[in-house]
């Protein structure tokens, strides 16, 4: 499962989904985990579900489409590290 970069530009979001799909394919190809336990690829949200599906998502989260815009921006939850140099 992954949540891509929160950006309106699909091509900025796509690499996160591509990487997870490639990791899943590698794990399955190398038989590190059985295919049955790795049958879903959960990635994408309301704003980027088309890109996630194009990259192989089998599950997308559509909370914003149902519940509306976020109350707080991402920076509220994931604060940038302060540069103390």
PDB file with one MODEL, atoms N, CA, C and O in Angstrom:
MODEL        1
ATOM      1  N   UNK A   1       0.847  -1.169   0.000  1.00  0.00           N
ATOM      2  CA  UNK A   1       0.000   0.000   0.000  1.00  0.00           C
ATOM      3  C   UNK A   1       0.893   1.233   0.000  1.00  0.00           C
ATOM      4  O   UNK A   1       1.905   1.282   0.699  1.00  0.00           O
ATOM      5  N   UNK A   2       0.508   2.223  -0.789  1.00  0.00           N
ATOM      6  CA  UNK A   2       1.216   3.498  -0.773  1.00  0.00           C
ATOM      7  C   UNK A   2       0.254   4.634  -1.067  1.00  0.00           C
ATOM      8  O   UNK A   2      -0.776   4.462  -1.720  1.00  0.00           O
ATOM      9  N   UNK A   3       0.622   5.784  -0.570  1.00  0.00           N
ATOM     10  CA  UNK A   3      -0.056   7.026  -0.925  1.00  0.00           C
ATOM     11  C   UNK A   3       0.969   7.820  -1.700  1.00  0.00           C
ATOM     12  O   UNK A   3       2.071   8.069  -1.211  1.00  0.00           O
ATOM     13  N   UNK A   4       0.617   8.213  -2.893  1.00  0.00           N
ATOM     14  CA  UNK A   4       1.548   8.957  -3.729  1.00  0.00           C
ATOM     15  C   UNK A   4       1.731  10.385  -3.250  1.00  0.00           C
ATOM     16  O   UNK A   4       1.030  10.855  -2.354  1.00  0.00           O
ATOM     17  N   UNK A   5       2.672  11.052  -3.854  1.00  0.00           N
ATOM     18  CA  UNK A   5       2.906  12.461  -3.590  1.00  0.00           C
ATOM     19  C   UNK A   5       1.595  13.221  -3.762  1.00  0.00           C
ATOM     20  O   UNK A   5       0.877  12.986  -4.735  1.00  0.00           O
ATOM     21  N   UNK A   6       1.269  14.121  -2.846  1.00  0.00           N
ATOM     22  CA  UNK A   6       0.026  14.890  -2.919  1.00  0.00           C
ATOM     23  C   UNK A   6       0.273  16.080  -3.840  1.00  0.00           C
ATOM     24  O   UNK A   6       0.706  17.140  -3.388  1.00  0.00           O
ATOM     25  N   UNK A   7       0.000  15.904  -5.126  1.00  0.00           N
ATOM     26  CA  UNK A   7       0.261  16.922  -6.137  1.00  0.00           C
ATOM     27  C   UNK A   7      -0.774  16.792  -7.236  1.00  0.00           C
ATOM     28  O   UNK A   7      -1.202  15.684  -7.555  1.00  0.00           O
ATOM     29  N   UNK A   8      -1.177  17.898  -7.813  1.00  0.00           N
ATOM     30  CA  UNK A   8      -2.185  17.884  -8.879  1.00  0.00           C
ATOM     31  C   UNK A   8      -1.626  17.394 -10.207  1.00  0.00           C
ATOM     32  O   UNK A   8      -2.395  17.057 -11.108  1.00  0.00           O
ATOM     33  N   UNK A   9      -0.307  17.346 -10.349  1.00  0.00           N
ATOM     34  CA  UNK A   9       0.343  16.935 -11.600  1.00  0.00           C
ATOM     35  C   UNK A   9       0.543  15.419 -11.608  1.00  0.00           C
ATOM     36  O   UNK A   9       1.379  14.915 -10.858  1.00  0.00           O
ATOM     37  N   UNK A  10      -0.207  14.674 -12.441  1.00  0.00           N
ATOM     38  CA  UNK A  10      -0.109  13.213 -12.455  1.00  0.00           C
ATOM     39  C   UNK A  10       1.308  12.673 -12.663  1.00  0.00           C
ATOM     40  O   UNK A  10       1.667  11.650 -12.079  1.00  0.00           O
ATOM     41  N   UNK A  11       2.104  13.334 -13.474  1.00  0.00           N
ATOM     42  CA  UNK A  11       3.445  12.809 -13.746  1.00  0.00           C
ATOM     43  C   UNK A  11       4.406  12.999 -12.573  1.00  0.00           C
ATOM     44  O   UNK A  11       5.469  12.379 -12.543  1.00  0.00           O
ATOM     45  N   UNK A  12       4.051  13.838 -11.620  1.00  0.00           N
ATOM     46  CA  UNK A  12       4.841  13.949 -10.389  1.00  0.00           C
ATOM     47  C   UNK A  12       4.446  12.853  -9.404  1.00  0.00           C
ATOM     48  O   UNK A  12       5.255  12.432  -8.577  1.00  0.00           O
ATOM     49  N   UNK A  13       3.215  12.401  -9.496  1.00  0.00           N
ATOM     50  CA  UNK A  13       2.681  11.368  -8.604  1.00  0.00           C
ATOM     51  C   UNK A  13       3.065   9.965  -9.092  1.00  0.00           C
ATOM     52  O   UNK A  13       3.346   9.076  -8.288  1.00  0.00           O
ATOM     53  N   UNK A  14       3.072   9.781 -10.397  1.00  0.00           N
ATOM     54  CA  UNK A  14       3.267   8.469 -11.012  1.00  0.00           C
ATOM     55  C   UNK A  14       4.469   7.673 -10.483  1.00  0.00           C
ATOM     56  O   UNK A  14       4.322   6.472 -10.256  1.00  0.00           O
ATOM     57  N   UNK A  15       5.657   8.279 -10.273  1.00  0.00           N
ATOM     58  CA  UNK A  15       6.815   7.474  -9.844  1.00  0.00           C
ATOM     59  C   UNK A  15       6.602   6.682  -8.553  1.00  0.00           C
ATOM     60  O   UNK A  15       7.154   5.590  -8.413  1.00  0.00           O
ATOM     61  N   UNK A  16       5.815   7.204  -7.606  1.00  0.00           N
ATOM     62  CA  UNK A  16       5.551   6.442  -6.383  1.00  0.00           C
ATOM     63  C   UNK A  16       4.782   5.165  -6.687  1.00  0.00           C
ATOM     64  O   UNK A  16       5.060   4.111  -6.117  1.00  0.00           O
ATOM     65  N   UNK A  17       3.808   5.269  -7.593  1.00  0.00           N
ATOM     66  CA  UNK A  17       3.014   4.103  -7.954  1.00  0.00           C
ATOM     67  C   UNK A  17       3.834   3.120  -8.793  1.00  0.00           C
ATOM     68  O   UNK A  17       3.739   1.906  -8.613  1.00  0.00           O
ATOM     69  N   UNK A  18       4.621   3.647  -9.691  1.00  0.00           N
ATOM     70  CA  UNK A  18       5.471   2.795 -10.530  1.00  0.00           C
ATOM     71  C   UNK A  18       6.436   1.999  -9.667  1.00  0.00           C
ATOM     72  O   UNK A  18       6.624   0.802  -9.883  1.00  0.00           O
ATOM     73  N   UNK A  19       7.048   2.660  -8.690  1.00  0.00           N
ATOM     74  CA  UNK A  19       8.012   1.991  -7.816  1.00  0.00           C
ATOM     75  C   UNK A  19       7.356   0.863  -7.028  1.00  0.00           C
ATOM     76  O   UNK A  19       7.914  -0.230  -6.941  1.00  0.00           O
ATOM     77  N   UNK A  20       6.184   1.109  -6.453  1.00  0.00           N
ATOM     78  CA  UNK A  20       5.525   0.059  -5.680  1.00  0.00           C
ATOM     79  C   UNK A  20       5.160  -1.123  -6.579  1.00  0.00           C
ATOM     80  O   UNK A  20       5.337  -2.277  -6.188  1.00  0.00           O
ATOM     81  N   UNK A  21       4.650  -0.839  -7.784  1.00  0.00           N
ATOM     82  CA  UNK A  21       4.327  -1.934  -8.708  1.00  0.00           C
ATOM     83  C   UNK A  21       5.570  -2.741  -9.056  1.00  0.00           C
ATOM     84  O   UNK A  21       5.531  -3.972  -9.070  1.00  0.00           O
ATOM     85  N   UNK A  22       6.670  -2.054  -9.336  1.00  0.00           N
ATOM     86  CA  UNK A  22       7.918  -2.746  -9.665  1.00  0.00           C
ATOM     87  C   UNK A  22       8.430  -3.576  -8.489  1.00  0.00           C
ATOM     88  O   UNK A  22       8.921  -4.688  -8.683  1.00  0.00           O
ATOM     89  N   UNK A  23       8.318  -3.048  -7.282  1.00  0.00           N
ATOM     90  CA  UNK A  23       8.737  -3.807  -6.097  1.00  0.00           C
ATOM     91  C   UNK A  23       7.888  -5.071  -5.943  1.00  0.00           C
ATOM     92  O   UNK A  23       8.403  -6.151  -5.655  1.00  0.00           O
ATOM     93  N   UNK A  24       6.578  -4.912  -6.141  1.00  0.00           N
ATOM     94  CA  UNK A  24       5.682  -6.075  -6.051  1.00  0.00           C
ATOM     95  C   UNK A  24       6.054  -7.119  -7.102  1.00  0.00           C
ATOM     96  O   UNK A  24       6.134  -8.309  -6.797  1.00  0.00           O
ATOM     97  N   UNK A  25       6.281  -6.671  -8.340  1.00  0.00           N
ATOM     98  CA  UNK A  25       6.651  -7.597  -9.415  1.00  0.00           C
ATOM     99  C   UNK A  25       7.962  -8.312  -9.095  1.00  0.00           C
ATOM    100  O   UNK A  25       8.099  -9.507  -9.358  1.00  0.00           O
ATOM    101  N   UNK A  26       8.909  -7.598  -8.538  1.00  0.00           N
ATOM    102  CA  UNK A  26      10.203  -8.184  -8.178  1.00  0.00           C
ATOM    103  C   UNK A  26      10.044  -9.230  -7.081  1.00  0.00           C
ATOM    104  O   UNK A  26      10.635 -10.308  -7.153  1.00  0.00           O
ATOM    105  N   UNK A  27       9.255  -8.915  -6.082  1.00  0.00           N
ATOM    106  CA  UNK A  27       9.020  -9.858  -4.987  1.00  0.00           C
ATOM    107  C   UNK A  27       8.357 -11.123  -5.513  1.00  0.00           C
ATOM    108  O   UNK A  27       8.749 -12.230  -5.144  1.00  0.00           O
ATOM    109  N   UNK A  28       7.356 -10.966  -6.373  1.00  0.00           N
ATOM    110  CA  UNK A  28       6.666 -12.127  -6.932  1.00  0.00           C
ATOM    111  C   UNK A  28       7.577 -12.917  -7.870  1.00  0.00           C
ATOM    112  O   UNK A  28       7.583 -14.148  -7.831  1.00  0.00           O
ATOM    113  N   UNK A  29       8.341 -12.229  -8.707  1.00  0.00           N
ATOM    114  CA  UNK A  29       9.241 -12.893  -9.655  1.00  0.00           C
ATOM    115  C   UNK A  29      10.297 -13.713  -8.919  1.00  0.00           C
ATOM    116  O   UNK A  29      10.624 -14.828  -9.323  1.00  0.00           O
ATOM    117  N   UNK A  30      10.820 -13.152  -7.846  1.00  0.00           N
ATOM    118  CA  UNK A  30      11.858 -13.842  -7.072  1.00  0.00           C
ATOM    119  C   UNK A  30      11.291 -14.797  -6.029  1.00  0.00           C
ATOM    120  O   UNK A  30      12.029 -15.386  -5.239  1.00  0.00           O
ATOM    121  N   UNK A  31       9.971 -14.940  -6.041  1.00  0.00           N
ATOM    122  CA  UNK A  31       9.268 -15.866  -5.149  1.00  0.00           C
ATOM    123  C   UNK A  31       9.619 -15.629  -3.672  1.00  0.00           C
ATOM    124  O   UNK A  31       9.767 -16.577  -2.901  1.00  0.00           O
ATOM    125  N   UNK A  32       9.748 -14.368  -3.297  1.00  0.00           N
ATOM    126  CA  UNK A  32      10.037 -14.017  -1.913  1.00  0.00           C
ATOM    127  C   UNK A  32       8.790 -14.139  -1.046  1.00  0.00           C
ATOM    128  O   UNK A  32       8.881 -14.385   0.157  1.00  0.00           O
ATOM    129  N   UNK A  33       7.621 -13.965  -1.669  1.00  0.00           N
ATOM    130  CA  UNK A  33       6.332 -14.119  -1.006  1.00  0.00           C
ATOM    131  C   UNK A  33       5.409 -14.791  -2.013  1.00  0.00           C
ATOM    132  O   UNK A  33       5.498 -14.522  -3.211  1.00  0.00           O
ATOM    133  N   UNK A  34       4.534 -15.654  -1.542  1.00  0.00           N
ATOM    134  CA  UNK A  34       3.639 -16.342  -2.468  1.00  0.00           C
ATOM    135  C   UNK A  34       2.648 -15.354  -3.083  1.00  0.00           C
ATOM    136  O   UNK A  34       2.241 -14.388  -2.437  1.00  0.00           O
ATOM    137  N   UNK A  35       2.272 -15.598  -4.310  1.00  0.00           N
ATOM    138  CA  UNK A  35       1.381 -14.702  -5.055  1.00  0.00           C
ATOM    139  C   UNK A  35       0.046 -14.503  -4.341  1.00  0.00           C
ATOM    140  O   UNK A  35      -0.541 -13.424  -4.416  1.00  0.00           O
ATOM    141  N   UNK A  36      -0.432 -15.526  -3.657  1.00  0.00           N
ATOM    142  CA  UNK A  36      -1.717 -15.428  -2.969  1.00  0.00           C
ATOM    143  C   UNK A  36      -1.727 -14.402  -1.857  1.00  0.00           C
ATOM    144  O   UNK A  36      -2.762 -13.787  -1.597  1.00  0.00           O
ATOM    145  N   UNK A  37      -0.591 -14.200  -1.190  1.00  0.00           N
ATOM    146  CA  UNK A  37      -0.538 -13.223  -0.105  1.00  0.00           C
ATOM    147  C   UNK A  37      -0.247 -11.820  -0.616  1.00  0.00           C
ATOM    148  O   UNK A  37      -0.266 -10.858   0.153  1.00  0.00           O
ATOM    149  N   UNK A  38       0.019 -11.704  -1.891  1.00  0.00           N
ATOM    150  CA  UNK A  38       0.387 -10.425  -2.489  1.00  0.00           C
ATOM    151  C   UNK A  38      -0.508 -10.136  -3.687  1.00  0.00           C
ATOM    152  O   UNK A  38      -0.039  -9.645  -4.714  1.00  0.00           O
ATOM    153  N   UNK A  39      -1.799 -10.442  -3.555  1.00  0.00           N
ATOM    154  CA  UNK A  39      -2.681 -10.354  -4.710  1.00  0.00           C
ATOM    155  C   UNK A  39      -3.238  -8.955  -4.948  1.00  0.00           C
ATOM    156  O   UNK A  39      -3.763  -8.683  -6.028  1.00  0.00           O
ATOM    157  N   UNK A  40      -3.137  -8.064  -3.968  1.00  0.00           N
ATOM    158  CA  UNK A  40      -3.676  -6.716  -4.125  1.00  0.00           C
ATOM    159  C   UNK A  40      -2.551  -5.692  -4.186  1.00  0.00           C
ATOM    160  O   UNK A  40      -1.475  -5.890  -3.623  1.00  0.00           O
ATOM    161  N   UNK A  41      -2.824  -4.599  -4.878  1.00  0.00           N
ATOM    162  CA  UNK A  41      -1.884  -3.488  -4.945  1.00  0.00           C
ATOM    163  C   UNK A  41      -2.692  -2.232  -4.628  1.00  0.00           C
ATOM    164  O   UNK A  41      -3.366  -1.670  -5.492  1.00  0.00           O
ATOM    165  N   UNK A  42      -2.610  -1.808  -3.375  1.00  0.00           N
ATOM    166  CA  UNK A  42      -3.399  -0.681  -2.893  1.00  0.00           C
ATOM    167  C   UNK A  42      -2.595   0.605  -3.006  1.00  0.00           C
ATOM    168  O   UNK A  42      -1.611   0.802  -2.293  1.00  0.00           O
ATOM    169  N   UNK A  43      -3.025   1.470  -3.905  1.00  0.00           N
ATOM    170  CA  UNK A  43      -2.353   2.758  -4.075  1.00  0.00           C
ATOM    171  C   UNK A  43      -3.289   3.717  -4.769  1.00  0.00           C
ATOM    172  O   UNK A  43      -4.115   3.318  -5.590  1.00  0.00           O
ATOM    173  N   UNK A  44      -3.152   4.985  -4.433  1.00  0.00           N
ATOM    174  CA  UNK A  44      -3.973   6.011  -5.039  1.00  0.00           C
ATOM    175  C   UNK A  44      -5.113   6.453  -4.145  1.00  0.00           C
ATOM    176  O   UNK A  44      -5.604   5.716  -3.290  1.00  0.00           O
ATOM    177  N   UNK A  45      -5.508   7.688  -4.384  1.00  0.00           N
ATOM    178  CA  UNK A  45      -6.615   8.283  -3.638  1.00  0.00           C
ATOM    179  C   UNK A  45      -7.510   9.016  -4.643  1.00  0.00           C
ATOM    180  O   UNK A  45      -7.274   8.948  -5.849  1.00  0.00           O
ATOM    181  N   UNK A  46      -8.518   9.704  -4.158  1.00  0.00           N
ATOM    182  CA  UNK A  46      -9.493  10.353  -5.038  1.00  0.00           C
ATOM    183  C   UNK A  46      -8.846  11.180  -6.141  1.00  0.00           C
ATOM    184  O   UNK A  46      -9.246  11.085  -7.301  1.00  0.00           O
ATOM    185  N   UNK A  47      -7.860  11.985  -5.794  1.00  0.00           N
ATOM    186  CA  UNK A  47      -7.275  12.927  -6.750  1.00  0.00           C
ATOM    187  C   UNK A  47      -6.378  12.274  -7.792  1.00  0.00           C
ATOM    188  O   UNK A  47      -6.132  12.860  -8.847  1.00  0.00           O
ATOM    189  N   UNK A  48      -5.885  11.066  -7.514  1.00  0.00           N
ATOM    190  CA  UNK A  48      -4.929  10.445  -8.440  1.00  0.00           C
ATOM    191  C   UNK A  48      -5.293   9.011  -8.804  1.00  0.00           C
ATOM    192  O   UNK A  48      -4.434   8.235  -9.221  1.00  0.00           O
ATOM    193  N   UNK A  49      -6.558   8.664  -8.646  1.00  0.00           N
ATOM    194  CA  UNK A  49      -6.949   7.271  -8.867  1.00  0.00           C
ATOM    195  C   UNK A  49      -6.722   6.807 -10.295  1.00  0.00           C
ATOM    196  O   UNK A  49      -6.410   5.635 -10.508  1.00  0.00           O
ATOM    197  N   UNK A  50      -6.868   7.689 -11.283  1.00  0.00           N
ATOM    198  CA  UNK A  50      -6.645   7.279 -12.673  1.00  0.00           C
ATOM    199  C   UNK A  50      -5.190   6.866 -12.892  1.00  0.00           C
ATOM    200  O   UNK A  50      -4.912   5.851 -13.531  1.00  0.00           O
ATOM    201  N   UNK A  51      -4.270   7.661 -12.355  1.00  0.00           N
ATOM    202  CA  UNK A  51      -2.847   7.354 -12.490  1.00  0.00           C
ATOM    203  C   UNK A  51      -2.512   6.064 -11.762  1.00  0.00           C
ATOM    204  O   UNK A  51      -1.758   5.237 -12.274  1.00  0.00           O
ATOM    205  N   UNK A  52      -3.069   5.888 -10.571  1.00  0.00           N
ATOM    206  CA  UNK A  52      -2.822   4.667  -9.800  1.00  0.00           C
ATOM    207  C   UNK A  52      -3.320   3.436 -10.550  1.00  0.00           C
ATOM    208  O   UNK A  52      -2.639   2.412 -10.586  1.00  0.00           O
ATOM    209  N   UNK A  53      -4.485   3.532 -11.137  1.00  0.00           N
ATOM    210  CA  UNK A  53      -5.043   2.406 -11.898  1.00  0.00           C
ATOM    211  C   UNK A  53      -4.178   2.116 -13.120  1.00  0.00           C
ATOM    212  O   UNK A  53      -3.920   0.955 -13.440  1.00  0.00           O
ATOM    213  N   UNK A  54      -3.730   3.165 -13.802  1.00  0.00           N
ATOM    214  CA  UNK A  54      -2.838   2.970 -14.954  1.00  0.00           C
ATOM    215  C   UNK A  54      -1.563   2.233 -14.551  1.00  0.00           C
ATOM    216  O   UNK A  54      -0.992   1.490 -15.349  1.00  0.00           O
ATOM    217  N   UNK A  55      -1.116   2.439 -13.308  1.00  0.00           N
ATOM    218  CA  UNK A  55       0.107   1.797 -12.827  1.00  0.00           C
ATOM    219  C   UNK A  55      -0.149   0.461 -12.151  1.00  0.00           C
ATOM    220  O   UNK A  55       0.780  -0.145 -11.617  1.00  0.00           O
ATOM    221  N   UNK A  56      -1.392  -0.012 -12.165  1.00  0.00           N
ATOM    222  CA  UNK A  56      -1.681  -1.354 -11.691  1.00  0.00           C
ATOM    223  C   UNK A  56      -2.428  -1.482 -10.382  1.00  0.00           C
ATOM    224  O   UNK A  56      -2.541  -2.591  -9.861  1.00  0.00           O
ATOM    225  N   UNK A  57      -2.941  -0.401  -9.829  1.00  0.00           N
ATOM    226  CA  UNK A  57      -3.675  -0.485  -8.569  1.00  0.00           C
ATOM    227  C   UNK A  57      -4.885  -1.395  -8.698  1.00  0.00           C
ATOM    228  O   UNK A  57      -5.601  -1.358  -9.698  1.00  0.00           O
ATOM    229  N   UNK A  58      -5.103  -2.210  -7.679  1.00  0.00           N
ATOM    230  CA  UNK A  58      -6.311  -3.026  -7.620  1.00  0.00           C
ATOM    231  C   UNK A  58      -7.261  -2.490  -6.554  1.00  0.00           C
ATOM    232  O   UNK A  58      -8.431  -2.870  -6.511  1.00  0.00           O
ATOM    233  N   UNK A  59      -6.753  -1.604  -5.691  1.00  0.00           N
ATOM    234  CA  UNK A  59      -7.554  -0.948  -4.659  1.00  0.00           C
ATOM    235  C   UNK A  59      -7.140   0.522  -4.633  1.00  0.00           C
ATOM    236  O   UNK A  59      -5.948   0.829  -4.632  1.00  0.00           O
ATOM    237  N   UNK A  60      -8.120   1.434  -4.612  1.00  0.00           N
ATOM    238  CA  UNK A  60      -7.841   2.856  -4.439  1.00  0.00           C
ATOM    239  C   UNK A  60      -8.709   3.373  -3.293  1.00  0.00           C
ATOM    240  O   UNK A  60      -9.790   2.845  -3.030  1.00  0.00           O
ATOM    241  N   UNK A  61      -8.220   4.409  -2.618  1.00  0.00           N
ATOM    242  CA  UNK A  61      -8.968   5.002  -1.504  1.00  0.00           C
ATOM    243  C   UNK A  61      -9.604   6.296  -2.025  1.00  0.00           C
ATOM    244  O   UNK A  61      -8.922   7.157  -2.582  1.00  0.00           O
ATOM    245  N   UNK A  62     -10.903   6.413  -1.837  1.00  0.00           N
ATOM    246  CA  UNK A  62     -11.626   7.549  -2.396  1.00  0.00           C
ATOM    247  C   UNK A  62     -12.284   8.393  -1.310  1.00  0.00           C
ATOM    248  O   UNK A  62     -13.377   8.922  -1.516  1.00  0.00           O
ATOM    249  N   UNK A  63     -11.640   8.521  -0.171  1.00  0.00           N
ATOM    250  CA  UNK A  63     -12.194   9.273   0.957  1.00  0.00           C
ATOM    251  C   UNK A  63     -12.543  10.712   0.639  1.00  0.00           C
ATOM    252  O   UNK A  63     -13.619  11.181   1.010  1.00  0.00           O
ATOM    253  N   UNK A  64     -11.647  11.431  -0.049  1.00  0.00           N
ATOM    254  CA  UNK A  64     -11.895  12.840  -0.344  1.00  0.00           C
ATOM    255  C   UNK A  64     -13.108  12.988  -1.256  1.00  0.00           C
ATOM    256  O   UNK A  64     -13.870  13.945  -1.124  1.00  0.00           O
ATOM    257  N   UNK A  65     -13.289  12.062  -2.167  1.00  0.00           N
ATOM    258  CA  UNK A  65     -14.449  12.125  -3.063  1.00  0.00           C
ATOM    259  C   UNK A  65     -15.751  11.949  -2.282  1.00  0.00           C
ATOM    260  O   UNK A  65     -16.800  12.450  -2.688  1.00  0.00           O
ATOM    261  N   UNK A  66     -15.674  11.234  -1.158  1.00  0.00           N
ATOM    262  CA  UNK A  66     -16.863  10.993  -0.336  1.00  0.00           C
ATOM    263  C   UNK A  66     -16.999  12.047   0.759  1.00  0.00           C
ATOM    264  O   UNK A  66     -18.082  12.593   0.969  1.00  0.00           O
ATOM    265  N   UNK A  67     -15.882  12.335   1.467  1.00  0.00           N
ATOM    266  CA  UNK A  67     -15.926  13.190   2.650  1.00  0.00           C
ATOM    267  C   UNK A  67     -15.536  14.641   2.412  1.00  0.00           C
ATOM    268  O   UNK A  67     -15.700  15.466   3.311  1.00  0.00           O
ATOM    269  N   UNK A  68     -15.026  14.979   1.238  1.00  0.00           N
ATOM    270  CA  UNK A  68     -14.643  16.350   0.929  1.00  0.00           C
ATOM    271  C   UNK A  68     -13.167  16.625   1.178  1.00  0.00           C
ATOM    272  O   UNK A  68     -12.413  15.724   1.545  1.00  0.00           O
ATOM    273  N   UNK A  69     -12.756  17.884   0.974  1.00  0.00           N
ATOM    274  CA  UNK A  69     -11.365  18.303   1.101  1.00  0.00           C
ATOM    275  C   UNK A  69     -10.855  18.103   2.527  1.00  0.00           C
ATOM    276  O   UNK A  69     -11.628  18.078   3.484  1.00  0.00           O
ATOM    277  N   UNK A  70      -9.539  17.962   2.643  1.00  0.00           N
ATOM    278  CA  UNK A  70      -8.894  17.847   3.950  1.00  0.00           C
ATOM    279  C   UNK A  70      -9.031  19.161   4.704  1.00  0.00           C
ATOM    280  O   UNK A  70      -9.006  20.242   4.116  1.00  0.00           O
ATOM    281  N   UNK A  71      -9.176  19.044   6.017  1.00  0.00           N
ATOM    282  CA  UNK A  71      -9.270  20.224   6.861  1.00  0.00           C
ATOM    283  C   UNK A  71      -7.902  20.872   7.015  1.00  0.00           C
ATOM    284  O   UNK A  71      -7.788  22.098   7.010  1.00  0.00           O
ATOM    285  N   UNK A  72      -6.866  20.054   7.152  1.00  0.00           N
ATOM    286  CA  UNK A  72      -5.505  20.544   7.364  1.00  0.00           C
ATOM    287  C   UNK A  72      -4.637  20.195   6.161  1.00  0.00           C
ATOM    288  O   UNK A  72      -4.832  19.149   5.543  1.00  0.00           O
ATOM    289  N   UNK A  73      -3.684  21.055   5.824  1.00  0.00           N
ATOM    290  CA  UNK A  73      -2.749  20.714   4.752  1.00  0.00           C
ATOM    291  C   UNK A  73      -1.781  19.622   5.198  1.00  0.00           C
ATOM    292  O   UNK A  73      -1.615  19.394   6.397  1.00  0.00           O
ATOM    293  N   UNK A  74      -1.150  18.956   4.257  1.00  0.00           N
ATOM    294  CA  UNK A  74      -0.184  17.907   4.587  1.00  0.00           C
ATOM    295  C   UNK A  74       0.897  18.406   5.522  1.00  0.00           C
ATOM    296  O   UNK A  74       1.362  17.660   6.384  1.00  0.00           O
ATOM    297  N   UNK A  75       1.310  19.671   5.365  1.00  0.00           N
ATOM    298  CA  UNK A  75       2.396  20.206   6.192  1.00  0.00           C
ATOM    299  C   UNK A  75       2.028  20.217   7.673  1.00  0.00           C
ATOM    300  O   UNK A  75       2.923  20.273   8.518  1.00  0.00           O
ATOM    301  N   UNK A  76       0.749  20.167   8.012  1.00  0.00           N
ATOM    302  CA  UNK A  76       0.323  20.102   9.403  1.00  0.00           C
ATOM    303  C   UNK A  76       0.730  18.776  10.037  1.00  0.00           C
ATOM    304  O   UNK A  76       1.138  18.735  11.198  1.00  0.00           O
ATOM    305  N   UNK A  77       0.616  17.689   9.267  1.00  0.00           N
ATOM    306  CA  UNK A  77       0.938  16.350   9.771  1.00  0.00           C
ATOM    307  C   UNK A  77       2.397  15.982   9.557  1.00  0.00           C
ATOM    308  O   UNK A  77       2.996  15.315  10.400  1.00  0.00           O
ATOM    309  N   UNK A  78       2.974  16.405   8.444  1.00  0.00           N
ATOM    310  CA  UNK A  78       4.344  16.046   8.099  1.00  0.00           C
ATOM    311  C   UNK A  78       5.178  17.308   7.988  1.00  0.00           C
ATOM    312  O   UNK A  78       5.407  17.826   6.895  1.00  0.00           O
ATOM    313  N   UNK A  79       5.626  17.791   9.126  1.00  0.00           N
ATOM    314  CA  UNK A  79       6.398  19.031   9.155  1.00  0.00           C
ATOM    315  C   UNK A  79       7.791  18.807   8.585  1.00  0.00           C
ATOM    316  O   UNK A  79       8.406  17.764   8.811  1.00  0.00           O
ATOM    317  N   UNK A  80       8.278  19.787   7.851  1.00  0.00           N
ATOM    318  CA  UNK A  80       9.628  19.741   7.314  1.00  0.00           C
ATOM    319  C   UNK A  80      10.612  19.817   8.478  1.00  0.00           C
ATOM    320  O   UNK A  80      10.369  20.518   9.460  1.00  0.00           O
ATOM    321  N   UNK A  81      11.724  19.088   8.362  1.00  0.00           N
ATOM    322  CA  UNK A  81      12.767  19.174   9.374  1.00  0.00           C
ATOM    323  C   UNK A  81      13.388  20.553   9.315  1.00  0.00           C
ATOM    324  O   UNK A  81      13.612  21.104   8.238  1.00  0.00           O
ATOM    325  N   UNK A  82      13.662  21.102  10.481  1.00  0.00           N
ATOM    326  CA  UNK A  82      14.302  22.408  10.510  1.00  0.00           C
ATOM    327  C   UNK A  82      15.758  22.267  10.111  1.00  0.00           C
ATOM    328  O   UNK A  82      16.434  21.316  10.503  1.00  0.00           O
ATOM    329  N   UNK A  83      16.231  23.218   9.331  1.00  0.00           N
ATOM    330  CA  UNK A  83      17.628  23.212   8.898  1.00  0.00           C
ATOM    331  C   UNK A  83      18.445  23.964   9.940  1.00  0.00           C
ATOM    332  O   UNK A  83      18.379  25.190  10.030  1.00  0.00           O
ATOM    333  N   UNK A  84      19.218  23.213  10.729  1.00  0.00           N
ATOM    334  CA  UNK A  84      19.988  23.820  11.798  1.00  0.00           C
ATOM    335  C   UNK A  84      21.444  24.033  11.408  1.00  0.00           C
ATOM    336  O   UNK A  84      22.304  24.082  12.288  1.00  0.00           O
ATOM    337  N   UNK A  85      21.748  24.160  10.136  1.00  0.00           N
ATOM    338  CA  UNK A  85      23.139  24.331   9.738  1.00  0.00           C
ATOM    339  C   UNK A  85      23.567  25.774   9.751  1.00  0.00           C
ATOM    340  O   UNK A  85      24.717  26.080   9.437  1.00  0.00           O
TER     341      UNK A  85
ENDMDL
END
